[in-house]
Amino acid sequence: MNVLVINAGSTSLKYDVYDMDIEASLARGRIERMGTAAAVHVRAGKETPVAALDVSAALRVVADVLAGLKIDAIGHRVVHGGERLIAPTLVDIAAEAIIEECAVFAPLHNPANLLGIRAAREAFGDIPHVAVFDTAFHAGMPEDSYVYGLPYELYLERGIRRYGFHGPSHQFMAQSAAEYLGTDLARLRLVTCHLGGGASIAAIEGGISIDTSMGMTPLEGLVMGTRCGDLDPSVPLAMIRQGVSVLEVEQLLNKQSGLAGISGIGADFRDVQAAAERGEVRARLAVDIFVRRIRKYIGAYAAELGGIDAIVFTGGIGENSAMVRERVCERMNFLGVDLDPEANRTRRPAEAGGIVDVATRHAGARVLVVTTDEERMIARDVVRRLVGPTAAMRSVHSKPIPVGVSVRHVHLSRADCDALFGAGYELSRRRDVTQPGQFVTRETVDLIGPKGEIRSVAIINPLRKATQIEVSRTDALQLGVDPPLRESGQLHGTPGLKLRGPAGDVTIGSGVIMAMRHVHMHPTEARAFGVGDKDVIRIRAEGDRELTMGDVLVRVNDAFTLDLHLDTDEANAAGLSNSSVVAFDGIQKRA
């Protein structure tokens, strides 16, 4: 399934397309300066002027760019879902109405998100659209964390409460930390720091967000690029009494404050940091306030959690500013935080599988730096919402393998095909299978064993030197045969049975097997997984019936494409289907 992920803002639009069978990025880009005559399409480092005076025009540009790709579904990042939209939601009239209602809490985001949804429907036609909400990950916060110190009726009647944002990023950081540390997320106490133009921190206990710095809107919390963060509520009231309009106050707090307002330089942290290093007083003050606020929240959340196992940084600043990480961590030894200065300066998550540890070896708490991928998390949510829980992985860094459930089938020899269907009979194509050059035929045969028979069994072409019958253990019990577990083609010492076709019967003396679970790979795919032909690996199904399977044989050939073959018994045990993917879980044995 190919999923297009759209993040529509008021002046920009970002898009990514993923082949979710293998989680490969097929295309990505963005429209900048949308709504102006200077709009450009940015892709692969190149800027192209485009006509994008509104989001509809911008999405028509995207649709033209992606015209060669089949788009099966679209995922939309939506900032605010309120209390009712707390899971990935198929967009319909009712969902649109709730998103519109929540615009009161996110006036700078939800209207633009909703315009993007409606424009995408026009540009891409009748395909499923799924909304994924920034607020959803924080829906499990306890009431004493999200209720403000206001009359309780304001919460009940108007929904005034804390919601939190950057949910996909905080979720990604938490899962990344658990996988990297080799432990269950349920055992961890984490403080996750998404530091970019927008910035937020979350306290995560056992995989659940129990507190976060942003509130009813993304304005609360840390000092950000242009947002003020935490503020005495009397400040905007005083400004309004002094004659400043509500709209002007809103613009000032959201667009003219934060790093830009304090430094007088701008919202780009790199520019502010450079100015601070040159000795510019206001720039230095902006950096000091930014760092102090982060440290303050981490300390508070460590107290809430009763200690921390790791601090996780991501975002443009969190990932790239060693100075910020160093200053944030410099007075946290009492929490077990001990930064390795050299590792902090030199280790890059993008060069190390997406995550690095920059704490000293014996530190009590780890300090992790992560390259976040919110768009991939959104694409996964889309697939799970539309197809089911096994259709996308939960693991962040494991490589996915698409599943092909192998139902009972027969490979015929030329001689046996002639006996069953008539001399020189050519089997006809019904549908292709995943491996190139192979197809299921329209013709079928019946299998007759000592205890029973199974009718209308599929045939897979092309013909082979010897007839081979692949069944599951359940099928074998029904037929009354006891086939061994074998690699395809290894037929010595296997039982036989009778096949019945329209032109006659054939009894084979051997050829019935239960096929070893195996995965087909092209050589380039094998290199990506770090495996070779005949290696044996483990895979992990991550749906509602999580299951790890070993003894998976790797078969590598130029003619193959990535596909895991399980029989129906194995697939049913793990709740898998042809729409599922599994996670590569390591090498069990080298060839």
N, C-alpha and C positions, 0 to 999 in steps of 0.2 A: 504494500500500500504506500503510495506517495502522498505525503502530507505537506501542505503549504502552511507555514506559520506566519501570521501577520501581526505586526505591532504598529497600529495606526495612532499617531499623535496629531497634534494640531498643526505642526509645521514640518513633520517628517513621517516617513513610512518605511519600516524595515520588513524584509521578508526573507524566509529561508524555506527551502524544499528538501525534505528528507525521504529517502527510500527506507521505510521503517522495517523492511525485512532484514536489512543489514545495518540500519542506522547510518547510512552514508548521506552526506550533504550533496545534493545534486545541483543546487544553485542558491546563491544568496546575494543580497544587495540592499540598497536603500534609496529612497527618494528624499533629497534634502531641499530645504528652502521651498517646500510645497506651499502653494498658495501665492507664489510670486512669479514674476516673469523670469527670474533667475534660477528657477528650479533645475536641478540636475539629478541624473540617475548615476549612482556610484556603484560600480561592480568591478571586482578584481583590480582595485586601485585606480580605475579609470573613471573620469567624470564625463558624462554626456548630457548636454542641455536637452530638456524635455518640456513638453507642454503639460504642466501639472498644476493648474490653478485651483484645484480642489482634490479631495481624496478620491473621488470617482475617476477623475482624469489620471491621477497617479496610479490607480489600480488597473486602468486600461493599459497604461504603459507596462506594468508588471505582467499583465496577461499576455501582451504581445511578446515580451521577452521570454516568457515561459511557454510559448505556443507549441514547442516541440515536446513538451513533457505532459504526460497524463497526470492530472491532479485528481486524486480520489476523495480528498477531504481537506477542509481548511480549519486550522485552529487559530483562534483570536485571543491575544492577550488583552484581558479586560482588568482594569485596576480595581474596581470596587464591585463586589457582589452582595454586600450587606450580610444579613443573617440568613437569608433564604437561599442564596446561590453559593454553596460552600463546597461544591464538587464540580468537575467538568460537566458542562451542561449543553445539550443539543439546543441550538438557537431556534426558537420559534417566537410567535407573537408574545406569548406570556413572558418568556425570558427577556426579550427586548424591553418589555414594559418595566420589568424589575431593574434592568441595567439603567434605564432612563430615570427611574425613581432614585437610584443610588447616586445620580449625578449631583445631588445636593451635597453629598459627602466628598465627591471628587469632581468638582466643576471644570477643572482643567484637563481631565483625563477621560471620564466616561463618555461625554458627548462625542469626543473624537473617536473613541473606541467603537461606539455605536455607529457612527457614520462609516467607519471602516467596514463593519459587518455588512451594512446595507449596500455599500458600494461593491464589496467583494461578491455579494450575491448577484448583482447585475453583471459584473465582469466575468464571472466563472460559471454562471448558470446553476442548474439544479443539482448541486452536490451537498453533502452534509457540512454544516458549519457548527463548530463546537467552541464555546467560550470557556477559557480557563482563567481563574481569578487570582489576582495577587493576594487577596485577603483570605483565600480558602485555607491555606496552610496554618493560619493562626486561629482557625475556628475553634480549636480545642482549648484555648486559653481559659483558665478558671474565671469565675465571675468577679472575684476580688481583684483580678488583674485588668479586666476590661471596663468595669463600671467607673465612671468619673465621680468625683465628690460633689455632685449636683443632685437636685431633687430626683429621686428614683423614677418619678413619673416621666421625666424627660427621656429616659431610656425606654420605658415601656411604650410611651405614646409616639415618640419621634425617632427612636432608634439612635439616640445620641449616646455613643459608647466608643471604646477603642476597638479598632479592627486589625491594624497592622497591614504591612505591604511587603513587596519583594518576596512573596511566598515561594515561588518556584526556585529562586536563588538560595534562600535559607534551607529549603528542603534538599537541594542539590549539595550544598555544603555539608549538611548533616550526614547524608548518605555517603558522600565521599570520605568523610572522616571515619565513619564506621568501617568502610571497606579497607581504607588505608591502614587503620589501626588493628584490623583483623579481629574485630569483636562485634557483637550484636549491638545495633543502635539502641536497643532497649536498656543497655547497661551504661550508656554514656551521659555525661553532663557537659553540654557544649555551650559556648557563647560564639555565635556566628555573626560576622561583621561584613555586611555588604557596603563597601565604601566606593562611591562613584559620585557623579553629579547629584544623584539622589542617594541617600545613605541611610541605612537602618541597621540595628543590632537586635538579635533575638536570643533569648534564653531557652535552650532546648533540653528537655529532660526526658530520657527514654524515647526519643524520636518525636516528642510532642512539644510544640511551641507553647511555653507557659507565660511568656512575657515578651514584649517587643517595643522598640523605641517609638515607632510611628503610631499615631492614634486614630482618631476618627477620620482624619485626612493624612496625606503624606507630609503635612507641614510640621507635625510634632516630632520631637526627638533631637537628633544630631544637627549640628550646623552643616549645611549642605552647600552646593554650588551657588544657588540663588535663594534658597529657603532659610528662614531664620532658625528653625528648630524650636526647642522649648522656649517659652516666652511668658512673662507675667501677663495674664489676660487683661490687666488694666491698661497695658500699653496701647493696644489698638483702640480701646474705649476712649483713652485720653486724646488720641489723635483725632477720632471722630468728633469729640467735643470741641476740638480746636478748629474744626471746619474741614477736615480732610474727609472726602467721601468714602463710603464703604468700598466702592470699586477700587478707588485709589489705594486704600489700605490693603485690600486683598492683593493687588498687583505688587505693592511694596514688599509684603511679607513673602510672597511666592517667587517674585521675579527680580527683586532689587536688593535682597538681603544676603545672608550667608557669607561665603567667602568673597563674593563679588562686592557686596555692600561694605564689608569691613575693610577689605584691602584697597578698594577703589580701582582694582586692576581688571578683574573679570572672574568668571566662574571656573575656568580651567585651572585645576590644582597645580599643574606643572608650571604654569606662568606665575602663580602666587608663590610657590616654593622657590622658584628661581629668583624672584624679587626679594623674598625673605633672606635668601643666601647672599644677595647683594647688599643687605643691610637696610632695606626699606622697612620703616617702622610699622606701618599699617599692615603690610604683608606678613611680617613676623607675628604681629598680634593675631591675624587671621589664622595662621598655622597653629599658634599656641592655643587658641580657643577651640579650634577643630580637634586637636589632639586631646585636650583636657576633657572635652565632652565625651569622647569615645572611652577614655580611661574611666571616667565617672560611671558610665553605663556598665562597662565590664565589671567593675567592682561591685556595683549594686546587684548585677545578675549572678555574680559568684556567690553573694550572700543569699540570694533567693534559692540557688541550686544547692547550697551547702558545700561549695567547692566546685572546681572545674577539672575536667579531664583534658580539655583542649580548647584553645581559641582558634577560630578559623577565619581567615581573611580572604575576601574576593572583591571583584569590581575593579574599575580602572585604577583607583588609588590603592585599594587593599592589596591587589596583586602586584602592582608595579612600584609602589613607593616604599623602599626599604627604610627610609627615614621615618615615615609615619609608624610603621610596625615597631621600629626600635624605640621610638619615644613613647608609644602607647604601652609597651611592655617593660619599660625601664624601672618602674617602681612596683612591680608585681611579684617580686620574689616570695612574698608572704603567701602567695597563692600557688607556689611551685612553678612559676613561670621564669624561665632562664633562657634568654635568647642567645643563640650562637651568632655573633656578629658577622663572621665570615660567611656562614651559610645564608644568613639573612641578606647579605649583599649579593651573593653569587648564584644561589639556586633559583631556577626559573621553572614554575610548574609546566609551562608550555613545552619545555624540553625534557620533562620527566613524567610523562603520562598524565599530566593534568593536576598533579598535587605533589607538594614537597613539605618536609618537616624542617623548620628552621630553629628548633629548640636545641639546647645542648643534649648530649646523649643521656645524662642522668637526671634531667629535669623532671619534676613531678607532674607537670602539665605540658602537653605538646602544643606547639604553635605551628599551625598548618596554613599553607597558602594554596589556594585552589583557583584554577581557571574555570569559571562557571559557564554553564551552557543552559540557560533558561529556555531557549527555543527548543532544544532537544527534549527537555522535560515536558514542555507543552505538547510537542508532537506525540510523545508517549501517552500523555493523558487523553489526547484525541483518539488514538488507536484503541486504548483500553475502553473508553466510553462507547465507541462504535462497534467493536468486535468482541471484547471480553478481556478478562484479567490476565490471560496468558499471551495476549497479542503484542505486548510490549514488556520489556524488562523493568525490574525495579533497580537492579544493580547499575551504578553510575559508570564504572570503568570497565566492566566485563564486555566482551564482544558478543553481539547477538548472532545466533544461527537460526535461520528459518526452518520450520518443521514441515516434513512431508510424512503424513500418516500412510503407511504402506498396508493397504488391505490385502487379503488373500489374493494371489494372482499366479498366473502361469506364464512361463517362457517356453515356447514350443520349438522343437527341431523341425526341419523341413519334412522329414519322413513322417513324423507324428502329425504335422499339420495336414499333409496329404491324406492320411488315414482318417482323420476326424472330419475334414471338410471337402475332400475330393482332390484328385491329382492336380498339382499345379495351382491350387487355389491361392489367391492373393488376399491377405487380410486387409480390411479397410480401416481407415483412421476414424476414431470417434473423438478423441481429444488428446492433446499433447500432455506429457508429464514434464516434471521440472528439468530432467536431464535432456540436453539437446539431442535430437535425432530419435528419441523414443516416444512411443504413443500407445495409448490404450485403444484397442480395436473395438469395432462394433460387435464382433463375434465373441461368444463366450463358450465355455465348456462346463460340464458337470464333473465333479469329483466324487468317486465312489470308493469308500474304504470298507474295512471289515465290519464296522459297527454302524455306519451311516453314510449319508451323502450330502454334498453341498452343491446346489445348482447355480447356474449362471455366474461362474467365476470368471473374472476379467482375464484377458490375455494382453500381455505387453509385447509389442514388436520392437525391434526386428527379431527375426528368428535366430536361434542359437544352434550350436553343434549338438547339444543334448538338452532334452526337456527338463525343466526345473520347476518345481511347485513350491511356493513360499506360503506358509500358513502360520497362524498364531498358535499358542498352546491351547486356547479354547477351541479353535478349529480342529486341532489334532485330536482332542478328546472326543469331539463329535464324530470324526471319521474313524477313530479307533486305531490310529497310528502313533508311533513314538519317534518323531524326527529329532535329530540332534540339532544343536545350535551351531550353525556353520556360516562361514563367509560364502557369499554368492560364488557359484562355480565349483565348490568343493563338495562333490556328490558321492565320493567313494564311501561305501558302508551305510548309505542312507536307505530308508525304506521306500517302497513303491506303492502304487495304487492304480486304479482304473480311471481313465478319462473317457467321457462320452461326448460325442459331437454329432452333428446332423447327418454325417456320412458314415459313421461307424464308431467303434470303441477302440481304445488303445490301453494296454496294460503295460506299465513300465516297472522294471524290476528295482529301480532306485531313482532318486531325484527329489524326494520330499524333504524339505528342510524348514527349520525356523531360522530366519536370517538374523545374523548378528546385527545388533543396532550399529549403524555406521553413518558417517557423514561424508558426502562428496565435496571435494574442493578443487578449484582450479589452482595451479601452482602459485599464482599471485595471492590468492586467498590463504593458501597454506603458509606462505611466507609471512603474511600479516598476523596469523595466529601463532607463528613460530613452531609449526609442526611439519612433519614429513609423512610420506606415504607409509602406511602400515603402523604408524604410531597409534597408541590407544589413549584416549582422553576421557575426561569426565565432563558431563554437562549438568546444568541445574535448571529445572523448571521452577518458575517463580510466581505462579498464580495462587489460587486459593488452596491448591493441594501441592504445596512446595515439595519437590523431590529431587534428589541428586542421583544421577545414574552414571555408573562407571562402565568400563568395558565397551566404549564406543570406538569402533575401528575407523581410522582416517583413510580415505581412499582419494588419491591425488591423480588427476589426469587433465590434460589440456582440453578435453571434451566436456569436463564436468563444470557444473555451477554449484554454488554453495547450497547445501540442502541436507538436513538430518533425516534419516529414515528410521522410523520406529514402527513396530507392528501395532495393531489396534489394542492389544492387551496393555502394552507399555504406555501408549498414548492415553488410554482411558484411566490408567492408574494415576497419571499426573494431570488429568483434565486438559490435555492438549488436543489441538485440531490442526488442520492445514493452514489456519490463520495465525498459529502461535509462533513464538520465537522462544529459544532457550538461551541461557548464558553459558559461554565457554568457561569451564571451571578448573582448567589446568590439565597438564599431561600426567597420565597415570603410568604409562610405560612407553619407552622409546622402542622403535623397530630394531 
